[in-house]
Amino acid sequence: MPISLNPDDKTPPVKPGTNAHELLAALLAHPEMGFTPKELSEMTEVEHSSVHKTLARLREKGLVRKVDSYWAVAEDVAASRVANIVSLQQIESEYGDDAYGEDDDWTETVPDLGENA
């Protein structure tokens, strides 16, 4: 789940399928918690020997933070993730009963606009 912290930067901060992506995804799934490197290794498929170095690179990018010996997603990243989830929930509650996505029969009543439409 790549995220963009800088709207001007079109490159994702982590590449999907990498150790960084695995660790960040695990931390984003629990933004209110901190984990030891051993716990993160057990939660993901990242080798324990790679966890420290990967977390250090994520911290340099501002994506994670370290509190004592525990690692967590950076507060602004967690806040952004929560805001996205809340926005998606609002859209679902507002427009979730939209019949256009569930029933394609409506297309039969749409007028034909011709070839130049």
C-alpha positions in Angstrom: 0.0 0.0 0.0 2.3 2.8 -1.2 1.5 6.2 0.1 2.6 9.6 -1.0 3.5 12.1 1.6 4.5 14.8 -0.8 1.8 15.5 -3.5 4.5 16.9 -5.8 6.5 13.7 -5.6 5.0 11.1 -7.9 7.2 8.2 -6.8 5.9 6.1 -3.9 8.0 6.2 -0.7 8.3 2.4 -0.7 8.1 -0.1 -3.6 5.5 -2.9 -3.3 6.9 -6.3 -2.7 9.9 -5.1 -0.8 10.9 -5.5 2.9 10.1 -1.8 3.4 6.6 -2.3 2.0 6.0 -5.4 4.2 7.1 -3.6 7.4 5.3 -0.4 6.6 2.1 -2.3 5.9 2.3 -4.2 9.2 2.8 -0.9 11.1 0.0 0.8 9.2 -2.3 -2.0 10.1 -1.7 -1.1 13.8 -1.0 2.6 13.9 -1.6 2.9 17.6 1.0 0.2 18.5 4.7 -0.2 18.6 6.6 -3.4 17.8 10.0 -4.8 18.4 12.1 -5.8 15.4 11.6 -9.5 16.4 7.8 -9.0 16.5 7.8 -7.3 13.1 9.9 -10.2 11.7 7.4 -12.7 13.1 4.4 -10.7 11.7 5.9 -10.4 8.2 8.1 -12.5 5.9 11.0 -10.1 6.5 14.1 -11.8 7.9 15.1 -10.6 11.3 18.5 -9.7 10.1 17.0 -7.2 7.6 14.4 -5.6 9.9 16.8 -3.1 11.6 18.4 -1.8 8.4 15.0 -1.5 6.7 13.4 0.3 9.6 16.4 2.7 9.7 15.8 3.6 6.0 12.1 4.0 6.6 12.9 6.4 9.5 15.2 8.4 7.3 12.2 8.9 4.9 10.0 9.9 7.8 7.7 7.0 7.6 8.3 5.3 10.9 9.5 6.3 14.4 11.3 4.6 17.2 10.2 4.8 20.8 12.7 3.1 23.1 13.1 -0.3 21.4 9.7 -0.2 19.7 8.9 0.8 16.2 5.7 2.4 15.0 4.4 4.2 12.0 5.2 8.0 12.0 2.4 10.0 13.6 1.7 12.1 10.4 1.6 8.9 8.3 -0.8 7.3 10.7 -3.0 10.4 10.7 -3.0 10.5 6.9 -4.0 6.8 6.8 -6.8 7.4 9.3 -8.0 10.4 7.3 -8.1 8.3 4.2 -10.1 5.6 5.8 -12.5 8.1 7.3 -13.0 9.7 3.9 -13.6 6.4 2.3 -16.1 5.5 5.0 -17.9 8.8 4.5 -18.1 8.2 0.7 -19.5 4.7 1.3 -22.1 6.0 3.8 -23.1 8.9 1.5 -23.1 7.0 -1.9 -23.1 3.3 -0.9 -26.6 2.7 -2.2 -25.7 3.9 -5.7 -27.7 1.6 -8.0 -25.4 2.3 -11.0 -22.7 0.1 -9.6 -24.9 -2.8 -8.8 -27.3 -3.0 -11.8 -26.3 -2.6 -15.4 -29.9 -2.5 -16.7 -29.8 1.3 -16.5 -27.6 1.3 -19.6 -30.6 0.2 -21.7 -32.4 3.5 -21.0 -29.5 5.8 -21.9 -30.0 7.5 -25.3 -27.6 6.8 -28.0 -25.4 9.8 -28.6 -24.0 8.6 -31.9 -20.5 8.1 -33.1 -19.3 11.6 -32.3 -20.2 11.5 -28.6 
